[in-house]
Amino acid sequence: MRVSLIPRLLVVGACFLLSVASPVGAAMQVGAAGDRVGTSGNGSVSLDYAGTTAGRGLYIIVMMLTPASPPTFGSVTISGESNATLIGSVVRNATSGWAIQQAYLPALSSGGTKTVTATWTAEDSGAVIYVRELRDDVVGGIALDGHNGASGSSADPSFTVTTGTNNALVIGGLYPGGNDPTAGAGYTKTGISWFDFEAIQHNIDVGTAGAIPFNWTNAAGQWVMAAAGFKAASGGGGFNAFTRRRF
């Protein structure tokens, strides 16, 4: 008796189509959290960030306590790499003196341990730096896709990051006053809690491009926050992983 191969081929073909049609972000992952590094009074903060992979990008955020005057940010250097690109300008709460600067590197030229150092000019009482490796599932590198920052004193800080690409990744930080904040809907919190419940949150797939909410709840008193959106580098697909540690 002859057995037709047509049903079997149809099944195989269907499985292939399902595989191709699967959402790009289906395999997104978040790595383990690490430590933070703080410094006091000398206009710089640095860390040794281990385990990086060539071709992947880095996100950096620096939170500073600058009571006297707004800081003038200098640079973010990465050992063995070009300097990181600053994202916008310093966002500062004039009442509390807390300030935030974001930066990113589109793609590492080599892997291994990287010393990341941020410098600025202003009196400061301390600072903390956070670094996270991001990657795209095809080419590895990342590209900026919108950013924003704000300060205030409302209980539930909120703004939007306008992205231009579907399925972008949004990540950012909050320097709150007094209360341990709760992440916004769709976000995962990875807290720093260095001095005043500083925290980071990310959403690895924010869906349709547009004005993406970036918000927290239960943050009391003065606050300052900043966030950025990232898309795949030119020629890549959507994000397929979000890895490494924070410091």
RODO-2510 file (C-alpha; in nm, 4 decimals, decimal comma):
residues 247
     n   res          X          Y          Z
     1     m     0,0000     0,0000     0,0000
     2     r     0,1399     0,3367    -0,1005
     3     v     0,1363     0,6085     0,1676
     4     s     0,0917     0,9589     0,0358
     5     l     0,3620     1,2055     0,1333
     6     i     0,1316     1,5018     0,0814
     7     p    -0,0144     1,5131     0,4376
     8     r     0,3325     1,4772     0,5850
     9     l     0,4678     1,7563     0,3635
    10     l     0,1754     1,9781     0,4568
    11     v     0,2502     1,9289     0,8257
    12     v     0,6180     2,0065     0,7755
    13     g     0,5325     2,3117     0,5694
    14     a     0,2883     2,4352     0,8308
    15     c     0,5463     2,3986     1,1056
    16     f     0,7974     2,5930     0,8931
    17     l     0,5491     2,8736     0,8341
    18     l     0,4615     2,8916     1,2028
    19     s     0,8281     2,9131     1,2861
    20     v     0,8894     3,1929     1,0372
    21     a     0,5787     3,3789     1,1482
    22     s     0,6597     3,3621     1,5189
    23     p     0,6999     3,7034     1,6845
    24     v     1,0592     3,8237     1,6832
    25     g     1,0427     3,8997     2,0537
    26     a     0,9303     3,5523     2,1569
    27     a     1,2711     3,4600     2,2982
    28     m     1,3468     3,7842     2,4841
    29     q     1,5241     3,7289     2,8137
    30     v     1,6428     3,9288     3,1117
    31     g     1,9763     3,8548     3,2754
    32     a     2,0581     3,8395     3,6448
    33     a     2,1026     4,1595     3,8452
    34     g     2,4355     4,2630     3,9909
    35     d     2,5722     4,5278     4,2237
    36     r     2,5935     4,9050     4,2015
    37     v     2,8921     5,1348     4,2377
    38     g     2,8800     5,4725     4,4103
    39     t     3,1284     5,7512     4,4631
    40     s     3,1287     6,0797     4,6472
    41     g     3,2401     6,4310     4,5767
    42     n     3,4833     6,3967     4,2861
    43     g     3,2727     6,4331     3,9718
    44     s     3,3091     6,0780     3,8453
    45     v     3,1839     5,7237     3,8910
    46     s     3,3068     5,4015     3,7320
    47     l     3,2666     5,0260     3,7343
    48     d     3,4172     4,7135     3,5815
    49     y     3,1430     4,5485     3,3801
    50     a     3,2281     4,1828     3,3158
    51     g     3,1054     3,9274     3,0637
    52     t     3,0183     4,1475     2,7676
    53     t     2,9895     4,0103     2,4131
    54     a     3,1243     4,1776     2,0991
    55     g     2,8563     4,3257     1,8746
    56     r     2,6056     4,3972     2,1511
    57     g     2,5085     4,7395     2,2814
    58     l     2,5310     4,9001     2,6261
    59     y     2,2841     5,1236     2,8092
    60     i     2,4243     5,3490     3,0818
    61     i     2,2453     5,5720     3,3313
    62     v     2,4120     5,7902     3,5962
    63     m     2,2226     5,9306     3,8950
    64     m     2,3853     6,2186     4,0828
    65     l     2,3113     6,4206     4,3948
    66     t     2,4195     6,7730     4,2981
    67     p     2,2768     7,0165     4,5541
    68     a     2,4655     7,3304     4,4510
    69     s     2,4346     7,3599     4,0727
    70     p     2,3358     7,1621     3,7626
    71     p     2,6154     6,9323     3,6453
    72     t     2,7845     6,9779     3,3108
    73     f     2,8321     6,6262     3,1840
    74     g     3,1667     6,5473     3,0258
    75     s     3,1815     6,1945     2,8875
    76     v     3,1175     5,8258     2,9403
    77     t     3,4252     5,6265     2,8447
    78     i     3,4375     5,2500     2,7914
    79     s     3,7721     5,0720     2,7928
    80     g     3,8719     4,9474     2,4482
    81     e     3,5735     5,1198     2,2866
    82     s     3,4623     5,4540     2,1526
    83     n     3,3006     5,6853     2,4053
    84     a     2,9340     5,6234     2,4725
    85     t     2,6882     5,8643     2,3103
    86     l     2,5087     6,0886     2,5597
    87     i     2,1300     6,0715     2,5314
    88     g     1,9975     6,4255     2,5491
    89     s     2,1150     6,6468     2,8335
    90     v     2,1166     6,6174     3,2121
    91     v     1,7683     6,6028     3,3679
    92     r     1,7656     6,7650     3,7127
    93     n     1,5212     6,8348     3,9935
    94     a     1,6111     7,1878     4,1036
    95     t     1,4477     7,1418     4,4445
    96     s     1,6200     6,8189     4,5504
    97     g     1,9349     6,8568     4,3392
    98     w     1,9066     6,5021     4,2023
    99     a     2,0122     6,4659     3,8388
   100     i     2,0226     6,1932     3,5717
   101     q     2,2213     6,1461     3,2518
   102     q     2,1686     5,8584     3,0056
   103     a     2,4125     5,7242     2,7441
   104     y     2,4526     5,4253     2,5133
   105     l     2,7003     5,2411     2,2938
   106     p     2,5498     5,0965     1,9735
   107     a     2,7816     4,7943     1,9539
   108     l     3,0884     4,6666     2,1373
   109     s     3,3948     4,6047     1,9215
   110     s     3,5171     4,3340     2,1599
   111     g     3,3874     4,1358     2,4537
   112     g     3,5073     4,0787     2,8085
   113     t     3,5327     4,3135     3,1049
   114     k     3,4765     4,6816     3,0263
   115     t     3,5605     4,9690     3,2595
   116     v     3,2819     5,2252     3,2233
   117     t     3,3582     5,5726     3,3608
   118     a     3,1319     5,8791     3,3675
   119     t     3,2644     6,2278     3,4455
   120     w     3,1006     6,5668     3,4983
   121     t     3,1758     6,9094     3,6432
   122     a     2,9727     7,0184     3,9453
   123     e     2,9711     6,9828     4,3182
   124     d     2,8161     6,6504     4,4091
   125     s     2,7450     6,4510     4,7202
   126     g     2,7493     6,1160     4,5478
   127     a     2,6544     5,9255     4,2354
   128     v     2,5580     5,5807     4,1137
   129     i     2,6053     5,4264     3,7697
   130     y     2,4044     5,1475     3,6103
   131     v     2,5053     4,9553     3,2960
   132     r     2,3085     4,6955     3,1033
   133     e     2,3911     4,5038     2,7881
   134     l     2,1211     4,4987     2,5193
   135     r     2,1187     4,3018     2,1968
   136     d     1,9185     4,2486     1,8831
   137     d     1,8492     3,8948     1,7620
   138     v     2,0076     3,9381     1,4166
   139     v     2,2948     4,1859     1,4061
   140     g     2,3430     4,2283     1,7802
   141     g     2,3743     4,6067     1,7879
   142     i     2,1168     4,8641     1,8968
   143     a     1,9995     5,2085     1,7879
   144     l     1,8307     5,4840     1,9864
   145     d     1,4562     5,5145     1,9273
   146     g     1,3331     5,8051     2,1375
   147     h     1,3994     5,9380     2,4879
   148     n     1,2559     6,1695     2,7521
   149     g     1,3143     6,3013     3,1033
   150     a     1,1236     6,4927     3,3685
   151     s     1,1223     6,6001     3,7328
   152     g     0,8511     6,6860     3,9807
   153     s     0,6851     6,5975     4,3097
   154     s     0,3697     6,4037     4,2152
   155     a     0,2981     6,0676     4,3775
   156     d     0,2929     5,8788     4,0458
   157     p     0,5663     6,0066     3,8100
   158     s     0,4843     5,9615     3,4433
   159     f     0,5804     6,0719     3,0936
   160     t     0,5931     5,9177     2,7466
   161     v     0,8807     5,8037     2,5264
   162     t     0,7908     5,8385     2,1599
   163     t     0,9248     5,5442     1,9594
   164     g     0,9306     5,5189     1,5815
   165     t     0,9626     5,1406     1,5510
   166     n     0,7258     4,8640     1,6579
   167     n     0,8407     4,6279     1,9349
   168     a     1,1047     4,8649     2,0685
   169     l     1,2621     4,8187     2,4094
   170     v     1,2208     5,0972     2,6678
   171     i     1,4442     5,1296     2,9728
   172     g     1,5014     5,4064     3,2253
   173     g     1,5514     5,5082     3,5849
   174     l     1,3914     5,7014     3,8693
   175     y     1,5550     5,8891     4,1557
   176     p     1,2632     5,9189     4,4023
   177     g     1,2283     6,0695     4,7426
   178     g     1,1445     5,8544     5,0391
   179     n     0,9321     5,5655     4,9090
   180     d     1,0271     5,2446     4,7307
   181     p     0,8539     5,2884     4,3914
   182     t     0,6473     5,0298     4,2068
   183     a     0,7124     4,9656     3,8380
   184     g     0,4600     5,0809     3,5820
   185     a     0,2303     4,8440     3,3933
   186     g     0,4273     4,6193     3,1577
   187     y     0,7639     4,7063     3,3139
   188     t     1,0041     4,4966     3,5187
   189     k     1,1808     4,6741     3,8032
   190     t     1,5466     4,6129     3,8851
   191     g     1,6107     4,8395     4,1813
   192     i     1,9374     5,0018     4,2796
   193     s     1,8363     5,1447     4,6222
   194     w     2,1761     5,3080     4,6628
   195     f     2,0597     5,6068     4,8688
   196     d     1,6940     5,6924     4,8174
   197     f     1,5241     5,3913     4,6525
   198     e     1,6720     5,4639     4,3094
   199     a     1,5329     5,2137     4,0620
   200     i     1,5480     5,0986     3,7002
   201     q     1,2666     4,9470     3,4968
   202     h     1,2425     4,8045     3,1456
   203     n     0,9883     4,6714     2,8995
   204     i     1,1472     4,4500     2,6347
   205     d     0,8585     4,4884     2,3872
   206     v     0,6372     4,7965     2,4087
   207     g     0,4321     4,6966     2,1035
   208     t     0,3096     4,9460     1,8446
   209     a     0,5301     5,2507     1,7914
   210     g     0,4126     5,5811     1,9329
   211     a     0,3875     5,7573     2,2678
   212     i     0,4866     5,4843     2,5157
   213     p     0,4013     5,5491     2,8842
   214     f     0,6931     5,5348     3,1256
   215     n     0,5520     5,5576     3,4751
   216     w     0,5915     5,4591     3,8395
   217     t     0,3585     5,4503     4,1398
   218     n     0,4132     5,5043     4,5123
   219     a     0,6970     5,7541     4,4643
   220     a     0,6556     6,0262     4,7264
   221     g     0,8147     6,3717     4,7384
   222     q     1,0598     6,5124     4,4863
   223     w     1,1793     6,2944     4,1973
   224     v     1,3657     6,2972     3,8667
   225     m     1,3564     6,0306     3,5963
   226     a     1,4714     5,9583     3,2415
   227     a     1,4141     5,6800     2,9902
   228     a     1,5111     5,5776     2,6379
   229     g     1,3759     5,3538     2,3633
   230     f     1,5960     5,1209     2,1593
   231     k     1,5437     4,9377     1,8320
   232     a     1,7501     4,6906     1,6341
   233     a     2,0517     4,8341     1,4567
   234     s     2,0187     4,8792     1,0802
   235     g     1,9729     4,5421     0,9139
   236     g     1,8614     4,3626     1,2293
   237     g     1,5339     4,2212     1,3501
   238     g     1,3445     4,2861     1,6718
   239     f     1,4973     4,2384     2,0127
   240     n     1,5515     3,8753     2,1006
   241     a     1,7365     3,9207     2,4278
   242     f     1,8005     4,1688     2,7021
   243     t     2,0946     4,0469     2,9006
   244     r     2,3689     4,1015     3,1571
   245     r     2,3776     4,2792     3,4849
   246     r     2,3365     4,6148     3,6471
   247     f     2,5907     4,7742     3,8766
***
